[in-house]
Amino acid sequence: MKGTTVTLNGDPWTVVDVAPAEPLAEMVAALLEEEGYVAVVRGIALLGDTLAHLGVGAAGVSVVLVPEADAEAALALIDATVTDYEGDDLEDAMARLADDPAALGEVDPDDDEPDDDDELRALDTLEAEVEEVDEADEELGSLDALEDEVEDLDTDGPARR
């Protein structure tokens, strides 16, 4: 799963971490962002079939992605600095995060600044709105063509009643 490249908004992004829960993925993303990388967290459900075919489909699983060009360096940073929680350690970490999002020292709960993930969500929303407008334009084009056909019929001969 790590190292897999997927396309988000037309650009290649590489999975650099797979976390059993979003708060853990957010911690990894925060670490990467502190080092100057652009990182996004996506739940598997948000990526739909793109990652499900790779065998990751458990509820709550989140992935951290970086632009493909930064993947190798980001993976090296993660390997050098991130602790992979497993078993009882994972359960303990999740319990601590449930009580306090900053419990493991990686997340600033007072940070109200929009992050790259918020900006990407806004871009996704904008992209969806543009698609809706494009679809509406296509429908209007079809209606215009239909009106032209009706006008042609009206001018081709006497009206029948």
PLY file of the C-alpha trace (Angstrom):
ply
format ascii 1.0
element vertex 161
property float x
property float y
property float z
element edge 160
property int vertex1
property int vertex2
end_header
0.00 0.00 0.00
2.75 2.48 0.88
4.30 3.80 -2.28
1.12 3.37 -4.34
0.42 6.33 -6.61
-3.14 7.53 -7.15
-4.61 10.48 -9.01
-6.26 13.26 -7.03
-7.69 16.19 -8.94
-5.70 15.13 -11.98
-2.32 15.05 -10.20
-0.28 12.03 -9.09
-0.10 11.60 -5.29
1.70 8.81 -3.47
0.55 7.00 -0.33
3.28 7.45 2.26
1.45 6.16 5.33
-1.53 3.98 6.17
-3.05 4.60 9.59
-5.75 2.61 11.37
-7.51 5.86 12.33
-7.67 9.40 11.00
-6.14 11.09 14.08
-2.99 9.01 13.63
-2.85 9.89 9.94
-3.33 13.57 10.82
-0.30 13.37 13.13
1.85 12.03 10.30
0.53 14.70 7.93
1.31 17.41 10.53
4.87 16.11 10.83
5.31 16.24 7.05
3.82 19.73 6.83
6.17 20.98 9.56
9.03 19.84 7.35
7.62 21.71 4.37
5.79 18.94 2.52
2.25 19.19 1.22
0.31 16.30 2.70
-3.34 15.29 2.64
-5.24 12.72 4.65
-7.99 10.73 3.07
-10.20 8.08 4.54
-10.42 5.01 2.40
-14.13 5.67 1.90
-13.32 9.06 0.33
-11.00 7.43 -2.18
-13.66 4.90 -3.11
-12.64 2.07 -5.38
-9.23 3.60 -6.11
-7.65 2.01 -3.04
-10.21 -0.65 -2.14
-8.86 -2.92 -4.86
-5.45 -2.74 -3.13
-6.83 -4.59 -0.11
-7.38 -1.70 2.27
-11.01 -1.44 3.17
-11.24 -1.55 6.94
-13.44 1.08 8.55
-11.50 4.01 9.90
-8.38 3.37 7.85
-6.86 6.59 6.54
-3.95 7.23 4.23
-1.49 10.10 4.04
-0.60 11.23 0.54
2.04 13.60 -0.81
2.73 14.77 -4.35
4.53 12.00 -6.22
7.74 14.06 -6.55
8.06 14.28 -2.74
7.21 10.67 -1.96
10.72 9.23 -1.52
11.85 11.98 0.85
8.57 11.89 2.79
8.81 8.11 3.22
12.37 8.49 4.55
11.24 11.15 7.03
8.36 8.97 8.23
10.63 5.94 8.61
13.05 8.01 10.70
10.52 9.72 12.96
7.13 7.98 13.17
6.27 5.23 15.60
3.95 2.59 14.17
1.50 1.67 16.90
0.35 -1.93 17.08
-1.72 -4.09 19.43
-2.04 -2.74 22.98
0.08 0.31 22.10
-2.37 1.20 19.34
-5.37 0.80 21.65
-3.67 2.98 24.28
-2.79 5.65 21.72
-6.35 5.70 20.36
-7.81 5.99 23.87
-5.49 8.89 24.66
-6.38 10.61 21.37
-10.10 10.17 22.04
-9.73 12.06 25.31
-7.30 14.68 24.00
-6.39 15.16 20.32
-3.01 16.60 21.37
-2.24 13.72 23.76
0.60 12.38 21.65
2.04 15.85 21.15
1.57 16.13 17.39
-1.71 18.04 16.95
-2.38 21.62 18.05
-6.09 21.72 19.02
-6.02 25.55 18.97
-4.87 25.67 15.36
-7.81 27.28 13.57
-5.84 27.92 10.41
-7.20 26.12 7.36
-4.86 23.33 6.39
-4.09 21.92 2.98
-6.77 19.27 3.47
-9.39 21.99 4.03
-8.17 23.76 0.91
-8.32 20.54 -1.12
-11.86 19.88 0.12
-12.81 23.41 -0.96
-11.23 22.78 -4.37
-13.07 19.45 -4.64
-16.34 21.24 -3.87
-15.56 23.96 -6.40
-14.65 21.34 -9.00
-17.98 19.57 -8.39
-19.84 22.87 -8.78
-18.02 23.58 -12.05
-19.00 20.12 -13.30
-22.63 20.86 -12.41
-22.47 24.15 -14.34
-20.89 22.36 -17.31
-23.66 19.75 -17.24
-26.29 22.50 -17.07
-24.63 24.23 -20.04
-24.78 20.98 -22.00
-28.47 20.61 -21.17
-29.11 24.19 -22.26
-27.23 23.52 -25.49
-29.50 20.53 -26.08
-32.56 22.67 -25.40
-31.30 25.34 -27.81
-30.82 22.70 -30.50
-34.32 21.38 -29.83
-35.77 24.90 -30.09
-33.96 25.34 -33.43
-35.48 22.10 -34.70
-38.95 23.24 -33.62
-38.45 26.59 -35.36
-37.33 24.76 -38.52
-40.48 22.64 -38.38
-42.64 25.74 -37.93
-41.07 27.44 -40.96
-41.09 24.34 -43.20
-44.78 24.44 -43.92
-48.25 25.40 -42.80
-49.19 24.49 -39.30
-51.54 21.55 -39.00
-54.27 21.64 -36.44
0 1
1 2
2 3
3 4
4 5
5 6
6 7
7 8
8 9
9 10
10 11
11 12
12 13
13 14
14 15
15 16
16 17
17 18
18 19
19 20
20 21
21 22
22 23
23 24
24 25
25 26
26 27
27 28
28 29
29 30
30 31
31 32
32 33
33 34
34 35
35 36
36 37
37 38
38 39
39 40
40 41
41 42
42 43
43 44
44 45
45 46
46 47
47 48
48 49
49 50
50 51
51 52
52 53
53 54
54 55
55 56
56 57
57 58
58 59
59 60
60 61
61 62
62 63
63 64
64 65
65 66
66 67
67 68
68 69
69 70
70 71
71 72
72 73
73 74
74 75
75 76
76 77
77 78
78 79
79 80
80 81
81 82
82 83
83 84
84 85
85 86
86 87
87 88
88 89
89 90
90 91
91 92
92 93
93 94
94 95
95 96
96 97
97 98
98 99
99 100
100 101
101 102
102 103
103 104
104 105
105 106
106 107
107 108
108 109
109 110
110 111
111 112
112 113
113 114
114 115
115 116
116 117
117 118
118 119
119 120
120 121
121 122
122 123
123 124
124 125
125 126
126 127
127 128
128 129
129 130
130 131
131 132
132 133
133 134
134 135
135 136
136 137
137 138
138 139
139 140
140 141
141 142
142 143
143 144
144 145
145 146
146 147
147 148
148 149
149 150
150 151
151 152
152 153
153 154
154 155
155 156
156 157
157 158
158 159
159 160
